[in-house]
Amino acid sequence: MGAARSSRRGGWWGVAFVVTLAVSAGMVSLPTSAQSGAQIAGFYRAHGSLILLQQLLGVLSVVFFLVFAVALGAGRRRWLLVGTVLVAITELATNVLPVVLALSNPTPDGAYALTVAEDLADAGLFASVAVFSVAATIDQVAWVQVTGLVVAALSVIRAAASPFAITALDVVAPLAFIALILILSVRLLIGKPSPRPTAAAHS
């Protein structure tokens, strides 16, 4: 009974992660390396305080995500743990670089270089999301597994396209990931966290 109650609480952490992530994403859209260094530096000077608040919410969302992943079984499933750690690390990297840009008042060249690094960190984040999406759904019912594979595919394409300033999946891939987290959260809340235990899930 206690384990079931703890699992259901994990569903609320997933919801909290989604809400925090959505609020953070809606606050401001950061420039990419497709823009000039002067444009990037000017943007960070104009919106520094808002960007700092956005990144603080991003860090908070990582905390919610980690607790949610533990409720999914990250503590006992190797690949889910790997995916969770990768998402957390790369998300924090995408938070740290904008903070540096907002606080350091860089030159245009410096701003551009840091933005290129941020774009690469963003690509790493989506590659990590792909790993997590497969690992988190591998022991679920078939339709959830398929959803995880679709999210993983979109995330891999988004990761590969990001360094080339291809923006076709900039909205679709994050929304697909959010939808997957909501599906898994609801399943935790209704007491269906992992109906199909498999050898792969516990490896």
C-alpha positions in Angstrom: 0.0 0.0 0.0 2.8 2.4 0.9 4.6 1.7 -2.3 1.5 2.3 -4.3 0.9 5.6 -2.6 4.4 6.7 -3.2 4.1 5.7 -6.9 0.9 7.8 -7.2 2.7 10.8 -5.6 5.3 10.3 -8.4 2.6 11.1 -10.9 2.1 14.5 -9.3 5.8 15.2 -9.6 5.5 14.4 -13.3 2.6 16.9 -13.6 4.7 19.5 -11.7 7.6 19.0 -14.1 5.3 19.5 -17.1 3.7 22.7 -15.7 7.1 24.2 -14.6 8.6 23.3 -18.0 5.7 24.9 -19.9 5.8 28.1 -17.8 9.5 28.3 -18.3 9.3 27.8 -22.1 6.6 30.4 -22.4 8.5 33.1 -20.7 11.0 33.9 -23.4 12.4 32.3 -26.6 16.2 32.4 -26.5 18.2 33.2 -29.6 20.1 30.6 -31.5 23.3 30.5 -33.5 21.2 31.4 -36.6 21.3 35.0 -35.3 24.3 37.3 -35.3 26.5 37.8 -32.3 25.4 41.4 -32.0 21.7 40.4 -32.0 22.4 37.7 -29.4 24.3 40.0 -27.1 21.6 42.7 -27.4 18.9 40.2 -26.6 20.5 39.1 -23.4 21.2 42.7 -22.3 17.5 43.5 -22.9 16.0 40.5 -21.2 18.6 39.5 -18.6 16.3 39.3 -15.5 13.6 37.4 -17.3 16.2 34.9 -18.7 17.6 34.4 -15.2 14.1 33.6 -13.8 13.5 31.3 -16.7 16.6 29.3 -16.0 15.8 29.1 -12.3 12.5 27.5 -13.2 14.4 25.2 -15.6 16.6 24.0 -12.7 13.5 23.5 -10.5 12.0 21.4 -13.3 15.0 19.1 -13.2 14.3 18.4 -9.5 10.7 17.5 -10.3 11.9 15.3 -13.2 14.3 13.4 -11.0 11.7 12.6 -8.4 9.3 11.6 -11.1 11.9 9.3 -12.7 12.6 7.6 -9.4 8.8 6.9 -9.1 9.0 5.3 -12.6 11.8 3.0 -11.3 15.0 4.8 -12.2 16.6 3.5 -9.0 16.3 -0.1 -10.1 16.3 0.0 -14.0 19.7 0.7 -15.5 18.7 2.3 -18.8 16.0 4.4 -17.2 18.6 5.6 -14.7 21.0 6.4 -17.6 18.4 8.3 -19.5 17.3 10.2 -16.4 20.9 11.3 -15.6 21.6 12.3 -19.2 18.4 14.4 -19.4 19.2 16.1 -16.0 22.8 16.9 -17.0 22.0 18.2 -20.5 19.1 20.2 -19.2 21.3 21.8 -16.6 23.8 22.6 -19.3 21.1 24.4 -21.3 20.4 26.4 -18.1 23.9 27.3 -17.2 24.9 28.8 -20.6 22.1 31.3 -20.8 22.9 32.4 -17.2 26.5 33.0 -18.2 25.3 35.0 -21.2 22.8 37.0 -19.1 25.4 37.8 -16.3 28.6 38.3 -18.3 27.6 41.0 -20.8 29.7 39.3 -23.5 31.1 40.7 -26.7 29.2 39.8 -29.9 31.8 37.1 -30.7 31.7 35.7 -27.1 27.9 35.7 -27.2 27.9 33.8 -30.5 30.4 31.2 -29.3 28.3 30.6 -26.1 25.1 30.3 -28.2 26.7 27.7 -30.4 27.6 25.8 -27.3 24.1 26.2 -26.0 22.7 24.8 -29.3 25.0 21.8 -29.0 23.8 21.3 -25.4 20.2 21.5 -26.6 20.9 18.8 -29.2 22.4 16.7 -26.4 19.2 17.2 -24.4 17.0 15.9 -27.1 19.3 12.9 -27.7 19.0 12.2 -24.0 15.2 12.5 -24.1 15.3 9.8 -26.8 17.1 7.4 -24.4 14.7 8.3 -21.6 11.6 7.9 -23.7 12.5 4.4 -24.8 13.7 3.3 -21.3 10.7 4.7 -19.5 8.1 2.9 -21.7 9.8 -0.4 -22.4 7.8 -2.2 -19.7 4.5 -0.4 -20.5 1.5 -1.6 -22.5 2.0 -1.6 -26.3 0.4 1.7 -27.1 2.6 3.5 -24.5 5.7 1.7 -25.9 4.8 3.0 -29.4 4.4 6.5 -28.0 7.8 6.3 -26.5 9.4 5.2 -29.7 7.7 8.0 -31.6 8.9 10.6 -29.1 12.4 9.1 -29.3 12.4 9.3 -33.1 11.2 12.9 -33.1 13.8 13.7 -30.4 16.7 12.1 -32.4 15.7 14.1 -35.5 15.4 17.3 -33.5 18.9 16.6 -32.0 20.4 16.0 -35.4 18.8 19.1 -36.9 19.6 21.5 -34.1 23.2 22.3 -34.9 22.2 23.1 -38.5 19.5 25.7 -37.4 16.7 23.5 -38.8 13.7 24.4 -36.8 11.0 22.2 -38.2 10.7 20.1 -35.0 11.4 22.9 -32.5 7.8 22.8 -31.3 6.7 19.3 -32.1 9.5 17.4 -30.4 9.2 19.2 -27.0 5.3 18.9 -27.1 5.6 15.2 -27.8 7.9 14.7 -24.8 5.5 16.6 -22.6 2.7 14.5 -23.8 4.6 11.3 -23.0 5.4 12.6 -19.5 1.7 13.4 -18.9 0.7 9.9 -20.1 3.2 8.3 -17.7 2.1 10.6 -14.9 -1.5 9.7 -15.4 -0.7 6.0 -15.4 1.2 6.5 -12.1 -1.8 8.4 -10.6 -4.3 5.7 -11.5 -2.0 3.0 -10.2 -0.7 1.5 -13.5 3.0 2.3 -13.4 4.5 -0.8 -15.0 2.0 -3.6 -16.0 4.5 -5.5 -18.1 7.7 -6.3 -16.2 10.3 -7.6 -18.6 13.9 -8.7 -18.3 14.9 -5.6 -20.3 13.1 -3.3 -17.9 15.0 -4.6 -14.9 18.4 -4.9 -16.6 
